[in-house]
Amino acid sequence: MMTLDRELRQLLVETSLMAVNHGFFPQAQAVRDALPWLTDNLQARDIVEATLLIGLGDNKNALALLKDNDSAEANMLRRLTDSSIDTALPVWCHPK
């Protein structure tokens, strides 16, 4: 099996975040499925995966993933899943 260099793996992860932001949900999910092979940094992987889950409309699993994470990034993502913030977003921000 051919391994990808660090820069290409980072680009794939960044692209998945752009994909979920622009409504390319199957593509974002495909990269989410590949995250274990794209980074060895477990905390970074959890943050990226939780971000993707939020974008895919799966706040429950995102919050579960962040359960034991006290980082600033995890706290920010938890605030994004707050229903009062979520309902304040314009309709076009919500995944279909």
QUILIN-V98812 format. One record per residue. N is the residue number from 1. OMEGA is omega in degrees with one decimal (999 if undefined). D_CENTER is the distance of its C-alpha to the mean C-alpha in whole Angstrom. Layout:
n: (N & N)
omega: (OMEGA & OMEGA)
d_center: (D_CENTER & D_CENTER)
//
This chain:
n: (1 & 2 & 3 & 4 & 5 & 6 & 7 & 8 & 9 & 10 & 11 & 12 & 13 & 14 & 15 & 16 & 17 & 18 & 19 & 20 & 21 & 22 & 23 & 24 & 25 & 26 & 27 & 28 & 29 & 30 & 31 & 32 & 33 & 34 & 35 & 36 & 37 & 38 & 39 & 40 & 41 & 42 & 43 & 44 & 45 & 46 & 47 & 48 & 49 & 50 & 51 & 52 & 53 & 54 & 55 & 56 & 57 & 58 & 59 & 60 & 61 & 62 & 63 & 64 & 65 & 66 & 67 & 68 & 69 & 70 & 71 & 72 & 73 & 74 & 75 & 76 & 77 & 78 & 79 & 80 & 81 & 82 & 83 & 84 & 85 & 86 & 87 & 88 & 89 & 90 & 91 & 92 & 93 & 94 & 95 & 96)
omega: (180.0 & 178.3 & 179.0 & 178.1 & -174.1 & -177.7 & 179.3 & 176.6 & 178.2 & 178.9 & 178.0 & 179.3 & 178.6 & 178.8 & 178.6 & 177.8 & 175.7 & -179.5 & -179.1 & 179.1 & -177.5 & 174.3 & 176.5 & -171.7 & 178.4 & 179.7 & 177.5 & 178.5 & 179.0 & 178.3 & 176.9 & 179.0 & -177.8 & -175.5 & 179.8 & 179.9 & -176.9 & 177.3 & 174.8 & -178.7 & -173.7 & -179.5 & 178.3 & 179.3 & 179.1 & 179.1 & 179.5 & -178.8 & 178.3 & 177.4 & 178.0 & 179.2 & 177.3 & 178.3 & 178.0 & 177.5 & -177.4 & -177.9 & -177.1 & 179.9 & 176.3 & 179.6 & 177.7 & 179.6 & -177.8 & -171.3 & -175.4 & -177.1 & -178.4 & -178.2 & 177.6 & 180.0 & 179.4 & 178.2 & 177.5 & 179.4 & 176.2 & 178.0 & 178.2 & -179.0 & 178.1 & -174.5 & 180.0 & 176.3 & -176.8 & -177.2 & 179.1 & -179.2 & 175.0 & -177.3 & -176.8 & 179.0 & -176.2 & 176.9 & -179.6 & 999)
d_center: (26 & 25 & 23 & 21 & 21 & 19 & 19 & 18 & 15 & 14 & 14 & 12 & 9 & 10 & 11 & 8 & 6 & 10 & 10 & 8 & 10 & 13 & 13 & 13 & 11 & 13 & 12 & 9 & 9 & 12 & 10 & 8 & 11 & 12 & 10 & 13 & 15 & 14 & 14 & 16 & 14 & 13 & 12 & 10 & 9 & 8 & 6 & 4 & 4 & 4 & 3 & 2 & 5 & 6 & 7 & 8 & 10 & 10 & 10 & 13 & 11 & 8 & 11 & 13 & 11 & 11 & 15 & 17 & 15 & 17 & 15 & 15 & 11 & 11 & 14 & 13 & 9 & 12 & 14 & 12 & 12 & 16 & 18 & 20 & 18 & 16 & 20 & 20 & 18 & 20 & 20 & 18 & 15 & 15 & 13 & 17)
//
